[in-house]
Amino acid sequence: MMLAYIIRRLLQSVVVIIGVTLLSFLTLHLAGDPTYLYVSERASEEEIIQARQRLGFDRPLPVQYFSYLGGVLTGNFGNSLRARQPAMELVLERLPATLELTIFAMAISTLVAIPIGIVAAINRGTPLDGGIMLFAMFGQSIPSFWLGIMLILAVGLGLRALPISGHVPFLEPLFSGNFQLAASNAPETLRYLIMPSITVGVFSLSRNARLVRSAMLEVLSQEYVTTARSKGLGERVVIVRHALRNALIPIVTMIGLEFGFLLSGVVVAETVFSWPGVGRLVFNAITQRDIPVVQASVILFSFLFVGLNLIIDIIYVQLDPRIRLR
Amino acid sequence: MFARVRWILLVTLLVLLTATLGVSAQTTPDENTLVIGQSVDVGSLEPSLVGSRAESNIFGHLYGTLYDIQSDGTLAPFLANSYTISEDGTEWTFTLNEGLTCHDGEALTAEDVVYTFQRAANPENAFTGNTVGFVFPSVGFVDARAESDLEVTIITDRAQSEPLRLGLLSEVYLHCKDYYESLTLEEAAENPVGSGPYRFVEWVRDDYVLIEKVDPEAPGFSRIVWRVIPEASTRVAELIAGNVDIVANVPPDQVAAVDASGVATVQAVQGTRRMYVGFQFSEAFADSPGWEAIQNTDVRVALQYAIDVPTICSTLLGTECTRASSMVNPPNDNPNLVPYPYDPALAEQLLDEAGYPRGENGVRFEMVLMGPRGRYLNDANVVQAIGQYLTDIGVQTTVEILDWSSDYLPRVREKNVGPMFFLGTGGSTWSALYDMADLSAPDAGTNYTNWQNAEWFELWDATAGATPEAERELINQMLEVFYNDPPWLLLYFQPDFYGVSNRIEWQARRDEQVIVTEAALRP
């Protein structure tokens, strides 16, 4: 049952990913002839034509797209038009930095959101609840770009407590088997991660806190919670064992979507904090219309997003035995 | 349960606190290390792919060239010490210095120079950088030939102004044959071995490039770190925090903060990039409002008087500037030409005389002015200001601001922008003709206005092979033609702002190049 479900979802994912590549391909080409980005501003018309032919931009769009898709199916994502390196290699090179940022931001947004959401729910209508909700509203309202700059000015430049920008790798040496370097880098990585992660995660933190609060309030009004209380169970047991577990289902759904949201949100933080991740790579590739890099990134992100949501669906079953895979 | 949560929170806080006490990253300045913050990374470490200023800043330290363009615009011997020119002006023979080597120890001879040029020109390599995309077509490169170990001849298809050709050839980064022949293109793009005063050490993409001095006795810092810091506010913060020594493109609104920091100061220099509003002559725009009016030379001259350029500079660019009198950077411009003054009354009078009086609604004619956002210093606001100045004299101007890379740049390259459009093109300190090459032919790729003044192009053709004196006279004549039949609404040379740490001595250049071979700690 489970295996069939996974296979079906994977097949659906292929359709989704092909659709995403088609859309990104068309969007990039609709923005104008990318040839001009690869010739000198003083290039003659003849040189521009030659460059267009050399880069393959003179072929009809469907031909360019299917040529690209054929390459993808054989594992060839093409070379970056600017760096002359395999596009997927460039993306994978930067992926660890983005994962560090995304995972840490996700951890902050989840681990902080759940307790403060619970506290707000069980103190409903009190000043504490109001303060938490005010913070949540503030967190959802402020632009991450502005928050990043403010953190730099206040914490980095004013207090000199954290580095203003830059990156010390942790996952990259870890993935390449250099555990000693990863371990020695870990404290520095953490220092460099704090401000960018807050910048990326504060919106999600606020949203999740509000979600936890409303989910908890709904669950706390259920009859089985009243029953648990009337049985004489302690309040902590009622909240943690009976209420929280049921309230977690919508939160887990949100976390799955959150990953994609955070991945798209890292572009701003990676730019403000000079973080050498995929977000900046994609942003630069889009502005320079380095099409192979954009498409390699899109495919990788699609895989990550689809894969994570599949995992979330499986976790559902563990959380709530009433849910069955179909 | 809650007690456990409290412990977890406490431990987390302790870890965070401990982390804040750690040491800083390796890319910080010290007495031997100079750190430079720039907005973009290099795309590749292949010398024949260099195409941006950020790349040439780094490659200018890694690779030697035949001659060197100095900060004052003079051309000085570098890896070559002299040159001769054939009678017909098409072959230039350079004599290399003795004992040159590349950073791997391989001797650099004439054969290596030939290889450098031929490798760049080889269509199989499909290079798209400055060398093959701009230098070679500009000099009419045909081939290169080694005459001896120290003599190399560059063969071209035309005679050309001496400083123009010498300057252009000084943009080709020289390297050794054996090493580069042993590499694939992909390998070469990541493992540069140069011939300049610094050697490559490490490149962490989108993070930093580290280079170190080849000769320990030579002036300059032992190590230079080029950090990639895309956001201008972050660059400024790093400068004030003392983590970076030099940053380019300080936003004008942050100049005061830098100067007040006591840690760094801002150097404002008049750059070489010519900022102008182009008048579109292409008949493809014949149906656009205002196009017919600007075909009239008197109208284009009248509009020159409508723009208060010094005020634009002082209020929007944060510095004083002199209005350009031509497309050529001083001091290579025509000294007899006076910049058009701001005189809106005269502008209105000239428009009346040209047959475009104000109508009952106060409008003479309508106009569309296009401009980019995010490419030049405060570009969108400058374009808005120009639009308002034009509207003030009765030219009802609609301003269209477009995204640079996705929309504006393709339109400019396709000459599909106008009827009036804001643009800046790079210039030089070392050759008037370099600046004028935007209009080297009626169909030149950079003749974005499609200007077709026959007199200009006849004079341009006459510069080939002219003596230096005759060339200067021709240049002055051409600039008069340009002044009196202007295809551009002349504005200013874009100022550049560099934040420089007070711990170092370094002078910013006008040509946007960040060359730090002579930077030193303040005594």
Boltz contact constraints between the chains, C-beta under 6 A:
constraints:
  - contact:
      token1: [A, 31]
      token2: [B, 406]
      max_distance: 6.0
  - contact:
      token1: [A, 32]
      token2: [B, 410]
      max_distance: 6.0
  - contact:
      token1: [A, 33]
      token2: [B, 410]
      max_distance: 6.0
  - contact:
      token1: [A, 36]
      token2: [B, 410]
      max_distance: 6.0
  - contact:
      token1: [A, 36]
      token2: [B, 413]
      max_distance: 6.0
  - contact:
      token1: [A, 38]
      token2: [B, 128]
      max_distance: 6.0
  - contact:
      token1: [A, 39]
      token2: [B, 133]
      max_distance: 6.0
  - contact:
      token1: [A, 40]
      token2: [B, 133]
      max_distance: 6.0
  - contact:
      token1: [A, 40]
      token2: [B, 134]
      max_distance: 6.0
  - contact:
      token1: [A, 42]
      token2: [B, 134]
      max_distance: 6.0
  - contact:
      token1: [A, 42]
      token2: [B, 445]
      max_distance: 6.0
  - contact:
      token1: [A, 42]
      token2: [B, 446]
      max_distance: 6.0
  - contact:
      token1: [A, 43]
      token2: [B, 133]
      max_distance: 6.0
  - contact:
      token1: [A, 43]
      token2: [B, 445]
      max_distance: 6.0
  - contact:
      token1: [A, 44]
      token2: [B, 445]
      max_distance: 6.0
  - contact:
      token1: [A, 54]
      token2: [B, 126]
      max_distance: 6.0
  - contact:
      token1: [A, 82]
      token2: [B, 43]
      max_distance: 6.0
  - contact:
      token1: [A, 83]
      token2: [B, 43]
      max_distance: 6.0
  - contact:
      token1: [A, 83]
      token2: [B, 44]
      max_distance: 6.0
  - contact:
      token1: [A, 84]
      token2: [B, 44]
      max_distance: 6.0
  - contact:
      token1: [A, 84]
      token2: [B, 189]
      max_distance: 6.0
  - contact:
      token1: [A, 149]
      token2: [B, 233]
      max_distance: 6.0
  - contact:
      token1: [A, 152]
      token2: [B, 237]
      max_distance: 6.0
  - contact:
      token1: [A, 157]
      token2: [B, 237]
      max_distance: 6.0
  - contact:
      token1: [A, 157]
      token2: [B, 241]
      max_distance: 6.0
  - contact:
      token1: [A, 161]
      token2: [B, 20]
      max_distance: 6.0
  - contact:
      token1: [A, 164]
      token2: [B, 237]
      max_distance: 6.0
  - contact:
      token1: [A, 164]
      token2: [B, 238]
      max_distance: 6.0
  - contact:
      token1: [A, 164]
      token2: [B, 241]
      max_distance: 6.0
  - contact:
      token1: [A, 165]
      token2: [B, 229]
      max_distance: 6.0
  - contact:
      token1: [A, 165]
      token2: [B, 234]
      max_distance: 6.0
  - contact:
      token1: [A, 166]
      token2: [B, 25]
      max_distance: 6.0
  - contact:
      token1: [A, 168]
      token2: [B, 25]
      max_distance: 6.0
  - contact:
      token1: [A, 187]
      token2: [B, 19]
      max_distance: 6.0
  - contact:
      token1: [A, 187]
      token2: [B, 22]
      max_distance: 6.0
  - contact:
      token1: [A, 188]
      token2: [B, 22]
      max_distance: 6.0
  - contact:
      token1: [A, 190]
      token2: [B, 19]
      max_distance: 6.0
  - contact:
      token1: [A, 191]
      token2: [B, 19]
      max_distance: 6.0
  - contact:
      token1: [A, 191]
      token2: [B, 22]
      max_distance: 6.0
  - contact:
      token1: [A, 236]
      token2: [B, 1]
      max_distance: 6.0
  - contact:
      token1: [A, 240]
      token2: [B, 1]
      max_distance: 6.0
  - contact:
      token1: [A, 271]
      token2: [B, 230]
      max_distance: 6.0
  - contact:
      token1: [A, 271]
      token2: [B, 231]
      max_distance: 6.0
  - contact:
      token1: [A, 272]
      token2: [B, 231]
      max_distance: 6.0
  - contact:
      token1: [A, 272]
      token2: [B, 234]
      max_distance: 6.0
  - contact:
      token1: [A, 274]
      token2: [B, 229]
      max_distance: 6.0
  - contact:
      token1: [A, 276]
      token2: [B, 206]
      max_distance: 6.0
  - contact:
      token1: [A, 276]
      token2: [B, 207]
      max_distance: 6.0
  - contact:
      token1: [A, 280]
      token2: [B, 206]
      max_distance: 6.0
  - contact:
      token1: [A, 287]
      token2: [B, 405]
      max_distance: 6.0
